[in-house]
Amino acid sequence: MKPQKTISYRLLEILPGVAIWTTFLGAVVFSRFFPFWVAAFIILFDLYWVLKAVNTALHLLSSFFKMKLYSTYDWSSRLLALQNPASYIRTLRAKARSALPRGHREDLRQELIRLDRISWSGRILDYKQVCHVVLLPTYDESLEVIDHSVRAVAEAEWPGRIFFVLATEEREGGAASEKARVMTARYADRFWKFAAIQHPDGTPGEIKAKGANLTFAAKRATAILQEEGVPTDHVLVSAFDSDTVVSKNYFLCLSYAFLTSIDPYRTSYQPMPVYNNNIWDAPAITRVVAVANSFWQLVEASRPDRLVTFSSHAMTLRALMDVDYWPVDVVSDDSQIFWRCWLHYHGDYRTMPLFTTVSLDAMLDKTYIRTLWGQYKQKRRWAYGIENFPYLATNAFRDPQIPLWKKILFTERMFESFYFWATASIIITALGWLPLLVGVGSFGDGVLAVNLPILTRNIMMIATCFLIFSVYINLVLIPKRPPQYSRWRSVSMILQWVFVPIVSTVFGSLPAVDALTRLMLGRYMEFWVTPKARRGQGRESALALTESGNKII
């Protein structure tokens, strides 16, 4: 389905970069000759961003409280009860009428609305029929990182079958074979099946990317499952990053979501990523970036119509086979697999949020400078997801079966999100001074000119107040402080938020500008593997919201 680089495709690659540079250069030119109108635009833009901050905070709180609520549910009991859907629905309806907390009652009501829309005939009802395949692609990570991820899967709650695939790279050499040998010896007997599959180097048509490794491993795993007689429709595939540490209830939550999805085979399943594995080890700036990444996924989870797969995600084997697995020649395979499915099913595909966590590593390298440079490169790689814009637009508008409104809505959303990613922080922090610095005439002596910096500062201070929610949620989500760190480290977890203006520009907008400009100029990026580093001993579980003393159905 990936088209050739036609002239129209190349123009779509150029368009996002042209848009951001037109904005920046236009701001300078208009500030010179029309400073009053630029100043008015900046004020309106800042006001828009305050409203956006309010909206974002509300979505963040909604997902956070839902995640807390879901951590109290007894998912094993729910799955067991689901074998008799009519009885299960009656039980939930009775509970929804009882004296439960308001949030719980509302969640049950929403769940009942969804369950009532399902036709239960011919569906899988016994959760033990579900087979989970876990793909863990690795390249150049330490045994500590890999072991942490594999052990979490082995210790997760799931009474059925798990097929674990350690996907290594031939180009790593003997180190990959040694890691595979050690992990096989440690964990092969902890799973229904365990396989170490090595992806060959230099396959024609592939780039050195995670997607190529995932696809090779998934195809091998599919062949093994077919030999074992496992029905394709019973298989859920979780594609993880090498540092992914699943919560105890991950497979239970995923299985419940699959069994109760209105259209389970046209749905991807997205757990909530939190970057907590080494959060206490990372420096303040990269901690802020890590928390912002986690929060953005929580915000998107409360808007499932906008949610696209990111990093660690799950989907059915049937859907994977229908689209020939992950792309092997792009950097942003985690999001393009969603768009592949969306296009294959003519726009009838979605991502369902799982309000359970998977923990990953915050950016941390051997030195402080390398850590900051690595953080920039990681964000640039993520922003290179703009490569999906020409892919989506080209294929969507060629498909007459996709409604026109859907084509326009989804392509516009993607363009808008990357445009504001690249421009918003720069407009807020830098362009507000341009009318004063380069404006002509008597603008600099006017009332608006005198009050523009003050007004802009006050508006953004109001927006900054919503960081209080972020500080609170961050303190709840992070794991307990390791014993080797003093209380000052806990204080720094609060003080770190002073870096937000720097982080939003240097590690937010600038990497996005870089990525969009590279695509515009045809300087195509290659996949960059984020370094994984851990420090300190005595680290407790990085997942703070996966355990609860009192489980409720």
N, C-alpha and C positions, 0 to 999 in steps of 0.2 A: 504493500500500500504506500510505501514511501516513494514520492514522485522524484523524477529527475529534476535537476536544477535548471528549470526553464527560466525564461526572462521574468515571467510573472512571479515565480517562486523567489527568485533573487531579489526582486523589488520588495516583496513582503519581508525578506530578511533585512533589507535596508531601512524599511519604514520606521521601526521603533527607534533606531539610532538617530534618524533624521528628526523625529519628533522631539526627542530630548534636547538635541543640540539646537534645534530651532527655538525651543523654549529658552535655553540659556542665552543664546546670542540675541534673540529677540528682546529678552529682558534688558540687556545692556543697551541695545539701540533705542528701545522705547523709553528707558529711564533717562536717556540723554535728551530726547526730543519731546516726550510726553510724560514727564515725571509725575504729574498729578494723577493721571490715569493708572500708572503703574503702582503708585502708592495706594490708590483706592483698591486695586486688584489685590495687593498684598494683604490689606486689612480684611477683605472679604475671604481670601484664601485662608488666613489665620483663623477667622471665625468658623469657616467650614471645617478646619482641622480640629477645632475645639469640639464641635458637634460630633465629628468622627471619633474623637477620643472618648466622648461620653458613650457613644454607641458601642465602641470596642470594649470599654470597661464593662458594660452590661452583658455583652456576649461572653466575655471572659468569666465573669462571676457565674453566669448561667451554667457554663460547661464545668466550672470548678465544683459547684455545689452538686451537679449531677454526677460528677465523678466520685465525690464523697458519698453520695447516696448509693451509687452502684457498688461501692466497696462494702456496703453492709448487706447486700443481697446474697442469699444462699443459692448460687448458680447451679450447684449439683441438684438441689431439690427442685429448682425450676425445670431443669432438663428432664428429670425423672417424671415430674408431673406433666410435662408436655407430651408424653406418650399417649395421654388421653386429653386431646385439646379441649373438648367440650367441658370436661370436669375442671380443667385448669382455668379456663376462662371464667367459669362460675366462681371459682375460688378467688380469682383476682377481682371480680366484680364485687364480691362480698367484702373483700378487704378495702376496696376503694370507697365503700360506704361507711367504713368503721372510723373510729376516732384516731386516725393516724395523723402525723404532722402534715401540714398543708402540702409541702413539697413532695412528699411520698404519695399522697392521694392524687395530686396532679399528674405525677409520673405514671401511676397506675392507669389513670383515665386515658392518657395518651397511648399507653401500651395496649389498652383494650380496643381503642379505635383502630390501631394497626392490626391487631389480631383478628378483629371482626372482618377485615377486608380480605383475609386469606382464605383461599379454597384449599382445604386440608386433604382433599382426595388425591391419592397418588404421591403424597409427599413423604419424605423420610421423617419418621417420628421417633425412632429409637436412636438416641445420640451415640450409642456405642457402635453404630454402623459407620459413623464418620471417621475417616482416616486423615490424620494430619501429616503433611509433609513440611518439614522445616529446611529451608535452604540457607546456609550460612557461608556466603562467599568471603574468602580471605585472601589477602596479599600483604605480606611483609608485616603482619601484626605479631605481637609477642604471644607466647603460650599463655601468659597471665590473662590477656584480653580474651583470647579464644576460649580458655577454660571457664572464665566467668560467664560467658554467653551460653556455652554448652551445658554447664551445670545448672543454670537457671531453667533451661528447658527440661532437663532431666528431673528437676525437683518440682516442676509445676504440677498442678492438680489436673490429672486427666486419666480416667480409667481405661481408655481405649487405646487404639494404635497410634503411635507416632513413628514416622520414618524420618530420621535425621540424616541430612546430607551435608557433609563438610566439603565445600567446593573450593579447591585450591587452584593455584596457577602454576603451570609448568615453568613459566619464566622466573619464578622465585627459586628454582633449583632444588638442591638437596634439602634446604630448610623446610620447604613445603612438605616433602615426603616424611621428614622427621616429625613435624607437627601432626600430620595425619596418623602416623604410627602411634604417637603418644595418646592422641585423643581417642583413637580406636581402642587401644588397650584400656583406657580409663572408663569409657562410656558405652562401648558396643553392647554390653549386656543390660544397659539401662533403658533401651528402646526396643520397640518391636523390630525395627531394622535400623542399621547404621551403615552408612556408606561414605567413603572418602573418594571423591571423584575429582580428577585433575583435568583442568581445562587446557588443551594444547595451545601453544603459542603460535602466532603467525597465521591463523586461519584466514583465508581470503574473504574479503567483505566485512571483516570485523575491525573494530578499533580496540585498543587496550582499555576495556571498560567493564564495569560491574555487570552490565546487562548481558554481555557476551558470556561471562562466566555463569550467570544465573541460567541463561537459556541452555547452555551445554549440559549443566547439571540437571536441570528440570527434564530435559529430553531423556537422559539416562535413567532418571528416577521413574519417569513415566513407563519406560520399557520394563523396569523391574516390577512396578505395580501391576502391569498387564500380565506378566509372567505369574504373579501371585494370584491373579484373578480378582483383583480389587476393582469394583465398578468405578468408572471415571467420575460418575455423578456423586460419589460418596467422598471425594477427595478435596480437601482444602489445602492450599499451598501458601505457606508464610514465607515471604522473601525478606530476610533480615540483613542488616549491616553486621559487620564482624563484631561490633561492640554492643549489639542489642542484648539487653537483659530483660527477659519477659517477667511479668508479674505472675504470682502464684495462680491467679484465676484467668490467665490469658486464654487458654484453650477452652475453658468453660464458657467464657463470655463470647468468644468467637463462634463456638458451636451453636450457642443459643441464638446469636444474631443470624447465622446462616439458616438455621431451622425455622426461624420466625420471620425471615425477610419475605416481603411480598413477591419479589422475583429474585430468588437467591443466586441464580446463575448469571444474572445480569447486574451483579453488585460486587464491588470491591469493599473490603473491610479495613478500616483505618484505626488502629489504636492510637492513644495519645503519647507522643514522644516527649520525654523529659530528659534533659541532659544532666543527669545526676550521678553517673558512675564515679566521676572524679571531680565533682563540683567543688569540694573543699580544697582540692589541690590546685585548681586553676587560678590564675591571677584575676583581679577584679574586673578588668575590661572584658575578658573572654567569658567571665561568669555572667555579666550583663547580657552579652550576645546570646549565650546559651539559654538564659531565662526568657529573653525576647523570642527566641525560636520556639520554645515550648509554648509560650503564651499565644503566639500567632496560630499554632495548630489548635489550641483550645478554642480560640475565637472562631476559626473556620469550622470546628466541629459543631458549633451551635447554629451554623448556617449550612446544613448538609447539601443544599442545592448548589453550593459553591465548592464543596469539598472535593479535592483531587488527591489521589494517592501520593504519599510523600515518604521517602526513606523506607522504614520497615512497614510492610503492609501485607494483606492476605487477599486471596481471591480463589475462585474455584478452578480446578484443573480443566474442567470443560471449557471455560472461557479462555484459559491460557492456550489450550490446543486450538481453539477456533481462530485465534489471532497469531498463531505460530510463535507463542511465547514472547519474551521481552525483546526489544530492539537491540541489535548487536553493534550498531554503528552510530550511536548518539551518546551524549554525556548524561542527559537527564532521563535515564531509563525508567526511574520510579514514577515520574509523572506521565511520560509518553505511553506507558503500558495502559494507563487509564484512557488516554485519547485514542489509542488503538482500538480498545474495546468499544468506546463511545462511537467511533466511526463505523466499526464493523457491524454494530447493532443499530445503526442509523439513528443515533442520538438517544436510544433507549438503554442507557447504562448510567449507573450512579455509584457514589461512594457512601457507605454507611459508617458513621462514627462508632467506634468502640470506646466506651468510657472506662477503659482500663489502661494502665500505663505500660510502656516499654521504655526502659532507661538506656540512654546512650552516653557517650563521652563528650564532655565539653572540650573545646580545642586546647590541647596542651602538648608542647614539644619540649625538647631538651633545654632550650634557653628561652628567656623572656622575648627576645627579638624574634626568634624563630616561631614562637607561639603567636605573636601578633601578625607576622607575615602569613603564617598558616591560616589564621582566622580570616584574613583578607581573601586568601585564595579559596578557602572553603565557601565564603559568601559569594565570591565571583562565580564559582562553579554552579552554585544554586541559582544565581541570577541568569546563568546561561540557559536556564529553562525556557528563555525567550525563543530558543530554537524550535519550540513546539508551536509558536504562533504561525509561521508560514506553513508548517505541516498541517495544523488544524484547519486554517483558513482555506488552503488549497483543496484538501480532501472534502471538507464539509460542503463547500459551495459547488462541488462536482456531483454531490449525491442528491438526487431529486427526492429521495424518501425522507430526508431530514427536513422538518418544517423550517421555513425561512426565518421565523422569529427565533428559533433555537440556534440557527447558524449565526445570526447577528448577535444574539445575547451572549453566547459563549465565547465567540471571538473577541467581542468588545470587552468582556470581563477580563480576558487574559491580557489584552493590550493595555487596558487601564491599570491593572495591578502592577505590571512591570514598569509602566510609565511613571506612576506615582512612587514606586519603589526607588527609581533612579532620581526623581526630581524633588519630591516633597521636602526632605530634610534640607536640601540645599536652598530651596526657595525660602523656607522658614528661617534658616540660620544666617544666610548670606545675602540673599537678594533684597532683603528689606532695607539695606543701607544704600542700594544703588541709586535711587532717585536723589538722595542727599549728596552722594559723591560725584555723580556725573551729570545731574540735572542742570539744564540751562535756565537762564532768566532769573526771575525773582522767587522761584519755588523754594529755595533754601531759606528764605526769610518768612515764608508763610506759616500760618497756624498749623496746617497739616504737616509740613516738614518738621516743625519743632516737636509736634506731638507724635509723629509716626513711630520713632523708636520706643517711646514710652508706651504707646498704645499696643504696639506689637509685643513688647515685653510682658505687659499685663495680661494680654490674651493668652500668651503661651504659658504664663504662670498658672492661669486657671486650668489649662490643659494638663500641666505638670501635676496638679493636685491629684489627678487620677492615678498617679504612680503609687499612691497609698494602697490601692487595691493590689497592685502588682507586688509591693513589698510584703503585704500580708500573705498573699497566695504563695509567694516564693518561700517564705519562712515555714509555711505548712508543708510544702511539697518536698523540700530538701531533706535528706537523711540526717540523722543525728551527727553532731560534730565529733569527728574522730578524736581519741584521747591525746594524740600527739600535737593537737592544735590548742592554743590558749583561747580564752574568752574573747580576746581581741579579734580573733578570726570571725567570731559570731557578730561582733559589732561591725566588722568590715562588710558583712553580708547586707547590712542596712546602708552603710555609707557608700557602697559601690554604685548606688543609683545616681550619684552626682556625675557619673560618666555618661549618662544617657545622651546628652547633646553630642558628645564626641562620638560615641558608638553609633548613633543613628546616621551620622554623616560619613565618618571614616570607614565604618564597617557595615554600613547600610547602603547609602546612596552611591558612594564612590565605586564599590565593587560592581554595582548594577550598571553604572555608567560605563565602566570598563567592559563588562560583558556585552552590553548592547552595542557599544562602539566596535568591538571586535567582530561581531556578527555583521554589522553594517559594512565594515571594510573587507569582509571575507577572510579574516584571520581566525579561522575556526579553531576552537579550543579542543584540547584532548582531555581525557578523564584524569583528574588529579586525586590520588588516594590521600585522604586526610590522615596525618600521623596520629597514632594512639599511644598515649603515655599515661602511666599511673605512678603515683608517689605515695609513700606512707604505708603503714600497716594497720591492722585492726579495723578495716573498713566494714561497716555494717551494710545491710542491704540498701541499695539505692532507691528502692521503691517504697515510698512513704504511705501510699494510700491503698495498699493491696491487702491489708490485714484488718480484721475487725473482730472484736470479741463476741458480738451478738449478731448473728446472721439472720436476715429476714427474707422471706420469699417475696 
